[in-house]
Amino acid sequence: MAATTTVFSGIQPTGQLHLGNYIGAIRQWLGSQDECFNILCVVDLHAITVYQDPDELRRVCREAVGILLASGLDPDKCLIYIQSHVPAHSELAWLLNCVTPVGWLQRMTQYKEKSQTQDSVSTGLLDYPVLQAADILLFDTDLVPTGEDQRAHIELTRDIAGRFNMLYGDTFKLPKPVIPKIGAKIMGLDDPTSKMSKSIIKERPHHGIGVLDDPKKILKSFKRAVTDSGSDIEFSDDPEKAGVNNLLTVYQALTGKSQEDVLANFADARGYGDLKGGVAEAVIEILEPMQTRYREMMADGSYVDDVLHTSAAKARELCKDRLADAREKLGFLADRTS
């Protein structure tokens, strides 16, 4: 990537970040922070589309920022801030609401799935893809790392930007989705047919690995990982081998080895028990140094506060011209007092 490439990512503060988040997102940001400008936004406005305990939301937001910093992300090279600290997100979302047909939102698969599981559906749940579009478009974003399940939302962002540009003139850059080749979708340990999820971990602790889990819990969760009745250790698209394939994918993503080298590493394994233990050891080796830095950082807390204050100020400055341009295109009078 060129040094001028801007990459936007939103981090949901709805539970502890897990191994899937670390592999699919954090490691990607770490690998690119010298090559592009990563904007990492803890999206607390998105979180409240469903009820959140206020104290828990504040705690999880700070925890998420602490994890990002402890992982090695450098606030001098990337932007790490809280969404609600930058009012431009909310304002641009309203402006984009007024050019977005409601039918576009009602067709979103995730809205249809989530609305079926709730007795009362908030307007925010329907509308959050527009806020997501505002998040991305505020910063002239080039690339949006995403999973396959979120690709439709990035396409919607492009549609909204295109409609605004058609109505009011060239204003927003159309971003492109980027899906990691390895580790884009880490599956649950207790159910390798479903994606590892923060909400499921709350209900079933051994479903996944929280990045702050202690080594004993990590090892226990891997030992309980669902595999199959066979013994072959191999990468496979066979649904019966989904558990083994998931374990191998985790190991490959963390070690950076080729599939051939991963299989060679487990060639002498005495069954799935050795595979589970080997993957658990690799996970613990990667996470322990980050966990130590996290505990040291959060014991004081002032560093996290300083980063959030400075980064929010940078974000507000960075997006103010794009918001002002959108306001001017829509015909708003300029506020000369601000």
C-alpha positions as CSV (number, residue, x, y, z in Angstrom):
1,M,0.0,0.0,0.0
2,A,1.1,3.5,-0.7
3,A,1.8,5.7,2.3
4,T,-1.2,7.9,1.5
5,T,-3.7,5.0,1.7
6,T,-6.3,5.6,4.3
7,V,-7.8,2.6,6.0
8,F,-10.8,2.8,8.3
9,S,-11.9,0.2,10.8
10,G,-14.6,0.2,13.5
11,I,-14.2,-1.8,16.7
12,Q,-17.4,-2.8,18.4
13,P,-17.2,-2.4,22.2
14,T,-19.8,-5.0,23.0
15,G,-17.5,-7.4,24.9
16,Q,-13.9,-8.4,25.3
17,L,-12.0,-8.5,22.0
18,H,-11.4,-12.2,21.1
19,L,-8.9,-14.3,19.1
20,G,-10.9,-13.8,15.9
21,N,-10.6,-10.0,16.3
22,Y,-6.9,-10.3,17.0
23,I,-6.1,-12.5,14.0
24,G,-8.6,-10.9,11.5
25,A,-8.1,-7.3,12.5
26,I,-5.4,-6.3,15.0
27,R,-2.6,-8.3,13.4
28,Q,-3.5,-6.8,10.0
29,W,-3.3,-3.3,11.4
30,L,0.0,-4.0,13.1
31,G,1.4,-5.3,9.8
32,S,0.3,-2.2,7.8
33,Q,0.8,0.7,10.2
34,D,4.1,1.6,8.6
35,E,2.6,1.5,5.1
36,C,-0.7,3.2,5.4
37,F,-2.8,5.4,7.7
38,N,-5.0,3.3,9.9
39,I,-8.0,5.0,11.5
40,L,-9.2,2.8,14.4
41,C,-12.5,3.9,15.9
42,V,-14.2,2.3,18.9
43,V,-17.8,2.6,17.7
44,D,-19.8,3.2,20.9
45,L,-22.6,4.8,19.0
46,H,-23.1,1.6,17.1
47,A,-23.0,-0.4,20.3
48,I,-26.1,1.3,21.7
49,T,-28.4,0.1,18.8
50,V,-29.2,-2.6,21.4
51,Y,-29.3,-1.9,25.1
52,Q,-25.9,-1.6,26.8
53,D,-25.3,-1.3,30.6
54,P,-23.7,2.3,30.8
55,D,-21.0,1.4,33.2
56,E,-20.1,-1.8,31.2
57,L,-20.0,0.2,28.0
58,R,-17.5,2.7,29.5
59,R,-15.4,-0.1,30.8
60,V,-15.3,-2.1,27.6
61,C,-14.4,1.0,25.5
62,R,-11.4,1.7,27.7
63,E,-10.5,-2.0,27.6
64,A,-10.6,-2.1,23.8
65,V,-8.4,1.0,23.5
66,G,-5.9,-0.5,26.0
67,I,-5.8,-3.8,24.1
68,L,-5.1,-2.0,20.8
69,L,-2.3,0.0,22.4
70,A,-0.8,-3.0,24.2
71,S,-0.8,-5.0,21.0
72,G,1.8,-2.6,19.6
73,L,-0.3,-0.1,17.6
74,D,1.4,3.3,17.7
75,P,-0.9,6.3,18.1
76,D,1.8,8.4,16.3
77,K,1.3,6.2,13.2
78,C,-2.5,5.5,13.4
79,L,-5.6,7.1,14.9
80,I,-7.2,5.4,17.9
81,Y,-10.3,7.2,19.3
82,I,-13.9,6.8,20.6
83,Q,-16.6,7.5,18.0
84,S,-18.8,9.6,20.3
85,H,-15.9,11.9,21.0
86,V,-16.1,13.1,17.4
87,P,-19.6,14.6,16.8
88,A,-19.0,14.8,13.0
89,H,-19.9,11.0,12.9
90,S,-23.4,11.7,14.1
91,E,-23.9,14.9,12.0
92,L,-22.8,13.3,8.7
93,A,-25.0,10.3,9.4
94,W,-28.1,12.5,9.6
95,L,-27.1,14.2,6.3
96,L,-26.6,10.9,4.6
97,N,-30.0,9.6,6.1
98,C,-31.7,12.3,4.0
99,V,-30.4,10.8,0.7
100,T,-30.7,7.1,1.7
101,P,-33.9,5.3,0.6
102,V,-35.3,3.3,3.5
103,G,-35.7,0.3,1.2
104,W,-31.9,0.0,1.0
105,L,-31.7,-0.4,4.8
106,Q,-34.6,-2.9,5.0
107,R,-32.8,-5.2,2.6
108,M,-29.7,-5.5,4.7
109,T,-29.3,-9.1,5.8
110,Q,-28.0,-8.4,9.2
111,Y,-30.9,-6.1,10.0
112,K,-33.4,-8.8,8.9
113,E,-31.6,-11.4,11.0
114,K,-31.3,-9.2,14.2
115,S,-34.8,-7.8,14.0
116,Q,-36.2,-11.3,14.0
117,T,-34.6,-12.0,17.4
118,Q,-35.9,-8.9,19.2
119,D,-39.3,-8.0,20.5
120,S,-38.8,-4.3,19.9
121,V,-36.5,-3.0,17.0
122,S,-34.9,0.4,17.4
123,T,-34.6,2.9,14.6
124,G,-30.8,2.8,15.3
125,L,-30.7,-0.9,14.4
126,L,-32.2,-0.2,11.0
127,D,-30.2,2.9,10.5
128,Y,-26.7,1.9,11.7
129,P,-25.4,1.1,8.2
130,V,-25.8,4.8,7.4
131,L,-23.8,5.7,10.5
132,Q,-21.2,3.2,9.4
133,A,-21.2,4.9,6.0
134,A,-20.6,8.3,7.7
135,D,-17.7,6.8,9.7
136,I,-16.0,5.7,6.5
137,L,-16.8,8.7,4.3
138,L,-15.7,11.3,6.8
139,F,-12.0,10.5,6.2
140,D,-11.8,10.0,2.4
141,T,-11.2,6.3,3.2
142,D,-9.6,4.2,0.5
143,L,-9.9,0.7,2.1
144,V,-12.1,-0.9,4.7
145,P,-10.9,-4.3,6.1
146,T,-14.0,-6.4,6.6
147,G,-15.3,-9.9,6.8
148,E,-17.5,-11.4,4.1
149,D,-20.6,-10.9,6.3
150,Q,-20.0,-7.1,6.3
151,R,-19.2,-6.7,2.5
152,A,-22.8,-5.7,1.8
153,H,-22.5,-2.8,4.2
154,I,-19.4,-1.5,2.4
155,E,-21.3,-1.8,-0.9
156,L,-24.1,0.2,0.7
157,T,-21.6,2.9,1.8
158,R,-20.5,3.1,-1.9
159,D,-24.1,3.4,-3.0
160,I,-24.9,6.2,-0.5
161,A,-21.8,8.1,-1.5
162,G,-22.6,7.6,-5.1
163,R,-26.1,8.9,-4.6
164,F,-24.9,12.0,-2.7
165,N,-22.3,12.7,-5.4
166,M,-25.0,12.4,-8.1
167,L,-27.4,14.7,-6.4
168,Y,-24.9,17.4,-5.1
169,G,-21.7,17.0,-7.0
170,D,-18.5,15.1,-6.3
171,T,-18.0,15.0,-2.6
172,F,-17.1,11.5,-1.3
173,K,-14.5,9.0,-2.3
174,L,-15.9,5.5,-2.9
175,P,-14.1,3.1,-0.5
176,K,-13.2,-0.5,-1.4
177,P,-13.6,-3.6,0.9
178,V,-10.6,-5.7,1.7
179,I,-11.0,-9.2,3.1
180,P,-7.8,-10.8,4.6
181,K,-6.7,-14.0,2.8
182,I,-5.9,-15.9,6.0
183,G,-7.8,-15.7,9.2
184,A,-10.6,-13.5,8.0
185,K,-13.1,-15.8,9.7
186,I,-12.1,-17.6,12.8
187,M,-14.8,-20.0,14.0
188,G,-16.1,-20.9,17.4
189,L,-14.2,-23.6,19.2
190,D,-17.3,-25.3,20.5
191,D,-19.1,-24.8,17.2
192,P,-16.8,-24.6,14.2
193,T,-19.8,-23.9,11.9
194,S,-20.3,-20.4,13.4
195,K,-18.1,-17.4,13.5
196,M,-16.4,-16.7,16.9
197,S,-18.5,-14.0,18.5
198,K,-18.2,-11.7,21.6
199,S,-21.9,-12.2,22.4
200,I,-21.7,-16.0,22.3
201,I,-18.6,-16.0,24.5
202,K,-20.6,-14.2,27.2
203,E,-23.0,-17.1,27.2
204,R,-20.6,-20.0,26.5
205,P,-17.1,-19.1,27.8
206,H,-15.4,-21.9,25.9
207,H,-16.8,-20.8,22.6
208,G,-13.8,-18.6,22.0
209,I,-10.7,-17.1,23.4
210,G,-10.7,-13.6,24.8
211,V,-7.4,-11.8,24.2
212,L,-7.1,-11.2,28.0
213,D,-7.9,-14.8,29.0
214,D,-5.2,-16.4,31.2
215,P,-3.2,-19.3,29.9
216,K,-5.1,-21.9,31.9
217,K,-8.4,-20.8,30.5
218,I,-7.0,-20.7,26.9
219,L,-5.6,-24.2,27.2
220,K,-8.9,-25.5,28.7
221,S,-10.9,-24.0,25.9
222,F,-8.7,-25.5,23.2
223,K,-8.8,-28.9,24.9
224,R,-12.6,-28.8,24.7
225,A,-12.6,-27.7,21.0
226,V,-14.9,-29.7,18.8
227,T,-13.2,-31.7,16.1
228,D,-14.5,-35.0,14.6
229,S,-14.3,-38.7,15.0
230,G,-11.3,-39.1,12.7
231,S,-7.6,-38.6,13.2
232,D,-6.4,-36.9,10.0
233,I,-4.8,-33.5,10.5
234,E,-5.4,-31.6,7.3
235,F,-6.8,-28.4,5.8
236,S,-10.1,-29.2,4.3
237,D,-13.4,-27.7,3.0
238,D,-15.2,-30.8,4.3
239,P,-17.8,-29.6,6.8
240,E,-17.0,-32.7,8.9
241,K,-13.4,-31.4,9.2
242,A,-14.4,-27.8,10.1
243,G,-13.1,-28.0,13.7
244,V,-9.6,-29.3,12.6
245,N,-9.5,-26.8,9.7
246,N,-10.3,-24.0,12.2
247,L,-7.5,-25.0,14.5
248,L,-5.0,-25.2,11.6
249,T,-6.2,-21.8,10.3
250,V,-5.6,-20.2,13.8
251,Y,-2.1,-21.7,13.9
252,Q,-1.2,-20.7,10.4
253,A,-2.5,-17.1,10.9
254,L,-0.4,-16.7,14.1
255,T,2.8,-18.3,12.9
256,G,2.8,-17.0,9.3
257,K,3.7,-20.5,8.1
258,S,2.6,-22.0,4.8
259,Q,0.0,-24.8,4.9
260,E,2.7,-27.3,4.0
261,D,4.9,-26.1,7.0
262,V,1.9,-26.2,9.3
263,L,1.1,-29.8,8.4
264,A,4.7,-30.7,8.7
265,N,4.8,-29.3,12.2
266,F,2.0,-31.6,13.2
267,A,3.2,-34.6,11.2
268,D,4.2,-36.5,14.3
269,A,1.1,-35.5,16.4
270,R,-0.5,-38.4,18.2
271,G,-4.0,-37.2,17.4
272,Y,-6.1,-34.2,17.9
273,G,-5.0,-33.7,21.5
274,D,-1.5,-32.8,20.3
275,L,-3.0,-30.5,17.7
276,K,-5.1,-28.7,20.3
277,G,-2.2,-28.4,22.7
278,G,0.1,-27.0,19.9
279,V,-2.4,-24.4,18.8
280,A,-3.0,-23.4,22.4
281,E,0.7,-22.9,23.0
282,A,1.0,-20.7,19.9
283,V,-1.9,-18.6,21.1
284,I,-0.5,-18.2,24.6
285,E,2.9,-17.3,23.3
286,I,1.5,-14.5,21.2
287,L,-1.0,-13.1,23.7
288,E,1.0,-13.2,27.0
289,P,3.4,-10.3,26.2
290,M,0.4,-8.2,25.1
291,Q,-1.4,-9.1,28.3
292,T,1.5,-8.0,30.4
293,R,1.7,-4.6,28.6
294,Y,-2.0,-4.2,29.0
295,R,-1.9,-4.7,32.8
296,E,0.9,-2.3,33.2
297,M,-0.8,0.3,31.0
298,M,-4.2,0.1,32.7
299,A,-2.7,0.2,36.2
300,D,-2.1,3.9,35.6
301,G,-4.6,4.7,33.0
302,S,-3.3,8.2,32.2
303,Y,-1.6,7.1,29.0
304,V,-4.9,5.7,27.6
305,D,-6.7,9.0,28.6
306,D,-3.9,11.0,26.9
307,V,-4.1,9.0,23.7
308,L,-7.9,9.3,23.6
309,H,-7.8,13.1,24.1
310,T,-5.1,13.7,21.5
311,S,-6.5,11.3,19.0
312,A,-10.1,12.7,19.2
313,A,-8.7,16.2,18.6
314,K,-6.8,14.9,15.5
315,A,-9.9,13.1,14.2
316,R,-12.1,16.2,14.6
317,E,-9.5,18.3,12.7
318,L,-9.0,15.6,10.0
319,C,-12.7,15.3,9.1
320,K,-13.9,18.9,9.5
321,D,-13.3,19.9,5.9
322,R,-15.2,16.9,4.5
323,L,-18.2,17.6,6.8
324,A,-18.1,21.3,5.9
325,D,-18.0,20.4,2.2
326,A,-21.1,18.2,2.6
327,R,-22.9,20.9,4.5
328,E,-22.1,23.5,1.8
329,K,-23.2,21.1,-1.0
330,L,-26.6,20.6,0.7
331,G,-27.1,24.4,0.9
332,F,-26.5,25.1,4.6
333,L,-25.5,28.6,5.6
334,A,-21.9,28.6,6.9
335,D,-21.4,29.3,10.6
336,R,-18.8,32.0,10.6
337,T,-18.6,32.0,14.4
338,S,-17.0,28.5,14.6
